[in-house]
Amino acid sequence: MLKMKRKIVYCIPSLYNSRGMERVTTIKANHFASSGRYEIIIIVTDGRDKKPFFELYPSIKIINLDINYDDLYHSSLFKRVIGYFKKQRLYKKRLTETLKSIRPDITISLLRREINFLHTIKDGSIKIGEFHLSRLNYRNLEEGYIPKFFQQMISRIWMRQLTSALRKLDRFVVLTHEDSHNWPELNNVAVIGNPLSFIPPEFSACMNKQMIAVGGLFAVKRFDLLIDCWAKVVKKHPDWVLKIYGEGMLREPLQQQIQQLSLTENCYLEKSTTDIINKYIESSCYLLTSKNEGFPMVIIEAMICGLPVVSFACPCGPRDIISHGIDGFVVENGNAEEFENRVSEIIENEEMRLQMGRQAQNNIPRSSIANVGQQWKALSDELLEVK
């Protein structure tokens, strides 16, 4: 007798963007679909006829519920609010009908617009919430957008609403053990990190006098602090170069900062590239100065390419990924002097740099899709057995 395939549904706004959530979902969906033991269905609300940015395994089915929240972005605030609630009602209706028709074994929400009502849908499936940020940077309102008092009030309402919904799920999956401690009111938290998106064809020799950082040119990445730190490092090591790859609204002020610090020969703002693997390989160390993260994929990407990492101990991720003193350094968050000293230490100790790079390359395969997929399989086996 043939064993029935396990049916898994992912709920995600769209697949046409090139962001981390879409990439990670695609990697996992492809892994399970290609095994031949799973039927994978991805339900989206937006995108209409837009193709997925990342290639999907042929057997994966996409269902577009044609809600199109994106249509609201060019409306007035009043129309956006009214339109949002109308679309939410429509989404709940269509998602309920779809899940009851599909009858999946497991339904996974990427914690978007369905999270507040998913648990109410009685389709017989296990309900899992999958978090791609950390509690500390979820639904943050931009400073100056509205008065701080209202920011705090709205954030408290959002968080109460969210935790109430999460409590009713069968499991809530976060990316790091560090972030798991940020949800003391929940007893259904599991930890599964993100999988690697690639295995490089070769590895860095860690001999080029070049360091690298990658990310959006936004305040949360604190590239302004990185550039200040680099200016002090360069005074001692003027033959080293830092390249920052990314796009964002802070390109102009960051470029001005580079010029004011006379770093035009030592620090370069590069555009985003599809050839980032080779950019890692041609570098000798990765630097991360973010204020906060969810699970910094750039760290595991750099490490699988053989780079040691110097990172602030920002919440969340670096402390879960980097083994301090073995494959990199984790520096007190915001301590610029210690960060500069660790970067200089990497530069000045060639043998240590090479050894850390080799350790990084050896340690990070724990994030392979095979390992991450096995953790998801174990979780689903446990939940379905309990059911």
C-alpha positions in Angstrom: 0.0 0.0 0.0 1.4 3.4 -1.0 2.0 5.8 1.8 0.1 9.1 1.3 2.2 12.2 0.9 2.2 14.6 3.8 0.4 17.9 2.7 2.0 21.2 3.9 0.6 24.6 3.2 2.6 27.8 3.5 0.8 31.2 3.8 2.9 34.1 2.6 2.0 37.5 1.1 3.8 36.9 -2.2 6.7 35.2 -3.9 7.8 37.8 -6.5 10.1 39.7 -4.1 13.8 38.8 -3.5 13.7 39.2 0.2 14.9 36.8 2.8 11.5 35.5 3.8 10.7 34.5 0.2 14.1 33.0 -0.3 14.0 30.9 2.8 10.4 29.7 2.2 11.4 28.7 -1.4 14.5 26.7 -0.1 12.5 24.8 2.4 9.5 24.2 0.1 11.9 22.9 -2.7 13.6 20.6 -0.2 10.4 18.9 1.0 8.8 18.8 -2.5 11.9 17.2 -4.1 12.0 14.4 -1.5 8.8 13.0 -3.0 7.2 12.5 0.4 5.4 15.9 0.6 2.8 17.8 -1.3 3.6 21.5 -1.0 1.1 24.2 -1.6 1.9 27.9 -1.2 -1.0 30.3 -0.7 -0.3 34.0 -1.5 -2.5 37.1 -1.3 -0.7 39.4 -3.7 1.3 39.4 -6.9 -1.5 38.6 -9.4 0.4 37.4 -12.5 3.9 38.1 -11.2 6.3 35.1 -11.4 8.1 33.9 -8.2 11.6 35.5 -8.0 13.2 32.2 -6.9 12.7 29.1 -8.9 10.3 26.6 -7.4 10.3 22.8 -7.7 7.9 21.8 -10.5 5.4 19.9 -8.3 4.8 22.9 -5.9 1.4 24.5 -6.4 0.7 28.2 -5.9 -2.8 29.4 -5.0 -3.3 33.2 -5.3 -6.3 34.3 -3.4 -6.3 37.6 -5.3 -6.6 39.8 -2.2 -4.0 42.3 -3.3 -3.2 44.4 -0.2 -0.6 46.1 -2.4 -3.4 48.0 -4.1 -3.9 50.1 -0.9 -0.5 51.6 -0.8 -1.3 54.5 -3.1 -4.6 55.4 -1.3 -5.2 58.0 1.4 -4.8 56.9 5.0 -8.6 56.8 5.5 -9.1 54.6 2.4 -6.2 52.4 3.4 -7.7 51.7 6.8 -11.2 51.0 5.5 -9.8 49.0 2.6 -7.5 46.9 4.8 -10.4 45.7 7.0 -12.5 44.8 3.9 -9.6 42.9 2.5 -9.0 41.1 5.8 -12.6 39.9 5.9 -12.2 38.7 2.3 -8.9 37.0 3.1 -10.3 35.1 6.0 -13.3 33.9 4.0 -11.1 32.8 1.0 -8.4 31.2 3.1 -11.0 29.3 5.2 -12.6 28.0 2.0 -9.3 27.0 0.5 -7.9 25.2 3.6 -11.1 23.3 4.0 -10.9 22.3 0.4 -7.2 21.3 0.5 -7.4 19.6 4.0 -3.6 20.0 4.7 -1.8 18.1 7.4 0.1 21.2 8.4 -0.5 24.9 7.8 2.4 27.3 8.3 1.9 31.1 8.6 4.8 33.4 8.0 3.2 35.7 10.7 1.6 38.0 8.3 -2.0 39.1 7.9 -3.6 35.6 8.6 -1.9 35.1 12.0 -4.7 36.7 14.0 -7.4 34.4 12.6 -5.6 31.3 11.4 -6.3 29.3 14.6 -10.0 29.8 14.1 -10.1 27.9 10.8 -11.3 24.4 11.5 -9.8 22.5 8.6 -8.1 19.8 10.7 -4.5 20.9 10.1 -1.8 21.6 12.6 -1.2 25.3 12.8 2.4 26.6 13.0 3.7 30.2 13.1 7.1 30.8 11.6 8.9 34.0 12.7 11.6 35.6 10.4 12.4 38.5 12.7 12.9 38.8 16.4 10.5 40.2 19.0 12.6 43.2 19.5 12.4 44.4 15.9 8.9 43.2 15.0 6.3 45.8 14.0 8.6 48.7 15.0 7.3 52.1 14.1 9.8 54.6 12.6 10.9 57.2 15.0 9.3 60.6 14.3 6.5 59.0 12.3 4.0 59.5 15.1 4.5 60.8 18.7 6.4 58.4 21.0 3.5 58.0 23.4 1.3 56.7 20.5 4.1 54.5 19.2 4.3 52.8 22.5 0.5 52.5 22.9 0.1 51.0 19.4 3.0 48.6 19.9 1.5 47.3 23.2 -1.9 46.7 21.5 -0.2 44.9 18.6 1.9 42.8 20.9 -1.1 41.8 23.1 -3.0 40.9 20.0 -0.1 38.9 18.5 0.7 36.9 21.7 -2.9 36.1 22.1 -3.0 34.6 18.6 0.4 32.8 19.0 -0.7 31.2 22.2 -3.5 29.3 20.3 -1.1 27.8 17.7 0.2 24.3 17.9 3.8 25.6 17.7 5.5 29.0 17.3 8.9 28.6 15.6 11.6 31.3 16.2 15.1 31.5 14.6 17.3 31.7 17.7 17.5 30.5 21.3 18.2 34.1 22.2 14.8 35.2 20.8 13.0 32.2 22.4 13.6 33.8 25.8 11.8 37.0 24.6 8.5 35.2 24.7 8.0 34.2 28.4 4.2 34.3 28.1 4.2 31.4 25.6 4.8 27.7 26.2 4.7 26.5 22.6 8.0 28.0 21.3 10.4 25.9 19.2 13.8 27.0 17.8 14.8 26.2 14.2 17.3 28.5 12.3 17.2 29.4 8.7 18.9 27.2 6.1 21.9 28.1 3.9 20.9 29.4 0.5 24.0 28.1 -1.2 27.2 26.1 -1.0 30.1 28.0 -2.5 32.3 26.4 -5.3 35.4 27.5 -3.4 36.4 29.2 -0.2 38.2 32.3 0.8 41.9 32.1 1.4 41.6 35.0 3.9 44.7 36.6 2.4 43.3 39.6 0.6 43.5 42.8 2.5 39.8 43.4 2.2 36.8 43.1 4.6 33.1 43.0 3.6 29.7 44.0 5.0 26.3 43.4 3.3 22.9 44.8 3.9 20.3 47.5 3.2 21.6 51.0 3.7 19.2 51.8 6.6 19.7 53.0 10.1 19.2 49.6 11.8 22.4 48.3 10.1 24.5 51.1 11.7 26.8 51.4 8.7 27.6 54.9 9.9 29.1 53.3 13.1 31.0 50.7 11.0 32.5 53.5 8.9 33.6 55.4 12.0 35.2 52.2 13.4 36.9 51.5 10.1 38.4 55.0 10.0 40.3 54.2 13.2 41.3 50.7 12.0 42.7 52.3 8.8 45.0 54.6 10.7 46.9 51.5 11.9 46.3 49.5 8.7 46.1 51.8 5.7 46.6 49.0 3.2 43.2 47.4 4.1 39.9 48.0 2.3 36.2 47.7 3.4 33.5 47.1 0.8 29.8 47.5 1.8 27.3 46.0 -0.6 23.7 47.2 -0.4 21.0 49.7 -1.5 18.9 52.1 0.6 18.0 55.6 1.4 21.3 56.3 3.4 23.6 55.9 0.4 24.2 59.7 0.0 24.9 60.5 3.7 27.1 57.4 4.1 29.1 58.4 1.0 29.5 61.9 2.5 30.7 60.4 5.7 33.3 58.4 3.8 34.6 61.5 2.1 34.7 63.6 5.3 36.8 60.9 7.0 39.1 60.7 4.0 38.3 57.1 3.4 37.7 57.2 -0.3 40.6 54.8 -0.9 39.8 52.5 1.9 36.0 52.2 2.1 33.6 51.7 -0.8 29.8 51.6 -1.0 29.1 49.0 -3.6 25.7 48.3 -5.3 23.8 45.1 -4.5 25.0 42.2 -6.7 23.9 38.8 -7.7 27.5 37.7 -7.5 27.8 38.1 -3.7 29.3 34.6 -3.3 32.5 35.7 -5.1 32.5 38.9 -3.1 32.6 36.9 0.1 35.4 34.7 -1.4 37.6 37.6 -2.4 37.3 39.0 1.2 39.1 38.0 4.4 36.6 38.9 7.2 32.9 39.8 7.6 31.8 42.7 9.7 28.3 43.2 11.3 27.3 46.3 13.3 23.5 46.0 13.2 21.4 47.4 16.0 19.2 44.3 15.9 18.6 41.3 13.6 16.2 38.4 13.3 18.6 35.8 12.0 21.4 37.4 10.0 21.8 35.2 6.9 24.8 37.2 5.9 26.8 35.8 8.8 26.2 32.1 7.8 26.7 33.0 4.1 30.1 34.6 4.9 31.1 31.8 7.2 30.3 29.0 4.7 32.6 30.9 2.3 35.4 30.6 4.9 35.3 34.0 6.5 35.7 34.8 10.2 33.2 37.3 11.5 33.4 40.3 13.9 29.9 41.2 15.0 28.2 43.2 17.7 26.2 40.9 20.1 23.0 42.5 18.9 19.7 40.8 19.4 19.2 38.3 17.8 21.4 35.8 16.0 25.2 36.5 16.3 25.5 34.8 19.7 23.7 31.8 18.3 25.8 31.5 15.2 29.3 32.7 16.1 31.6 30.7 18.5 33.5 33.5 20.1 37.2 33.2 19.7 36.9 30.1 17.5 35.3 31.3 14.2 35.0 35.0 14.9 34.4 37.5 17.7 31.2 38.6 19.3 31.6 42.1 20.7 29.5 43.9 23.4 26.7 45.6 21.5 27.6 49.1 20.5 31.1 48.9 22.0 33.0 50.6 19.1 36.4 50.5 20.7 36.3 46.7 21.3 34.9 46.2 17.8 37.9 48.2 16.4 40.3 46.2 18.5 38.9 42.9 17.3 39.0 43.9 13.7 42.7 45.0 14.1 43.4 41.7 15.9 42.0 39.8 12.8 44.2 41.9 10.5 47.4 41.5 12.6 47.2 37.8 13.3 47.3 36.1 9.9 47.5 32.5 11.3 44.5 33.2 13.6 42.6 34.7 10.7 43.2 31.6 8.6 42.3 29.2 11.4 39.1 31.1 12.2 38.1 31.0 8.6 38.6 27.3 8.4 36.6 26.8 11.6 33.8 29.0 10.2 33.6 26.9 7.1 33.5 23.7 9.1 31.0 24.9 11.7 28.3 26.4 9.6 27.1 23.3 7.7 24.9 22.8 10.7 22.7 25.3 8.8 22.5 23.1 5.7 19.0 22.5 4.3 19.4 18.8 5.1 19.9 19.6 8.8 17.2 22.3 9.0 14.8 20.1 7.0 15.4 17.3 9.5 14.5 19.6 12.4 11.2 20.6 10.6 10.4 17.0 9.9 11.0 16.1 13.6 8.7 18.9 14.7 5.9 17.9 12.2 6.2 14.2 13.2 5.9 15.2 16.9 2.8 17.4 16.3 1.0 15.0 14.0 1.7 12.1 16.5 0.2 14.2 19.3 -2.8 15.0 17.1 
